[in-house]
Amino acid sequence: QVQLVESGGGLVQPGGSLSLSCAASGSIFSIVRMGWYRQAPGKQRELVADVNSGGSTQYGDSVKGRFTVSRDNAMNTVYLQMNSLKPEDTAVYLCNVFAYTTRRDFGDYWGQGTQVTVSS
């Protein structure tokens, strides 16, 4: 019902920057929250950052001050600007959207993930 298309990611050296984007499409009535999670091998999935429909953001402790999440409501797209990247940021980054598909029906949707590797 809701499809997410992620772009960005790749290989970057420590201290470098990358940006991710995720566009939502399909049967969308309204999007409540959009954001990013990440999962590294052998670790639990963790919140990176998200932004709600009012523009309020929240960040995981490990990325505060380095990453910035933003949202284009007209385009149903969420962005993640990642600066000062560290090797420990290496993970698969997954887009997450909480949306209503009708006035009553809602769901939590996930993208397929994009790899971010920070290495020299």
Residue pairs with C-beta under 8 A, 6 or more apart in sequence:
1 26
1 27
1 101
1 107
1 109
2 24
2 25
2 26
2 27
2 28
2 97
2 99
2 101
2 107
2 109
3 24
3 25
3 26
4 22
4 23
4 24
4 95
4 97
4 109
4 110
4 111
4 112
5 22
5 23
5 25
5 111
6 20
6 21
6 22
6 93
6 94
6 95
6 111
6 112
6 113
6 114
7 20
7 21
7 22
7 114
8 18
8 19
8 20
8 21
8 80
8 114
9 18
9 20
9 93
9 114
9 115
9 116
10 18
10 115
10 116
10 117
11 117
11 119
12 18
12 85
12 116
12 117
12 118
13 118
13 119
13 120
14 85
14 86
14 87
14 118
14 119
14 120
15 84
15 85
16 85
16 118
17 81
17 82
17 83
17 84
17 85
18 82
18 85
18 116
19 79
19 80
19 81
19 82
20 36
20 79
20 80
20 82
20 93
20 95
20 114
20 116
21 77
21 78
21 79
21 80
22 34
22 36
22 77
22 78
22 79
22 95
22 97
22 111
23 75
23 76
23 77
24 31
24 34
24 76
24 77
24 78
24 97
24 99
24 109
25 76
26 101
27 101
27 102
28 76
28 99
28 100
28 101
29 99
29 100
29 101
29 102
29 103
30 53
30 99
30 100
31 53
31 73
31 76
31 97
31 98
31 99
31 100
32 52
32 53
32 98
32 99
32 100
32 106
33 50
33 51
33 52
33 53
33 96
33 97
33 98
34 50
34 51
34 71
34 76
34 78
34 95
34 96
34 97
34 98
35 47
35 48
35 49
35 50
35 51
35 69
35 78
35 95
35 96
35 97
36 47
36 48
36 49
36 50
36 69
36 78
36 80
36 93
36 94
36 95
36 96
37 45
37 46
37 47
37 48
37 93
37 94
37 96
38 45
38 46
38 48
38 89
38 91
38 92
38 93
38 94
38 116
39 45
39 46
39 91
39 92
39 94
39 113
40 90
40 91
40 92
43 91
45 94
46 60
47 58
47 59
47 60
48 59
48 60
48 63
48 67
48 69
48 80
48 93
49 57
49 58
49 59
49 60
49 63
49 67
49 68
49 69
49 80
50 57
50 58
50 69
50 96
51 57
51 69
51 70
51 71
51 78
53 73
55 71
57 69
59 67
59 69
62 88
63 82
63 89
66 82
66 83
66 84
66 85
67 80
67 81
67 82
67 83
68 80
68 81
68 83
69 78
69 79
69 80
69 81
70 78
70 79
70 81
71 77
71 78
71 79
72 78
72 79
78 95
78 97
80 93
82 89
82 116
85 116
85 118
86 118
87 118
87 119
88 118
89 116
89 118
90 116
90 117
90 118
90 119
91 116
92 113
92 114
92 115
92 116
93 113
93 114
93 115
93 116
94 110
94 111
94 112
94 113
95 110
95 111
96 108
96 109
96 110
96 111
97 108
97 109
98 106
98 107
98 108
98 109
99 106
99 107
99 109
100 106
101 107
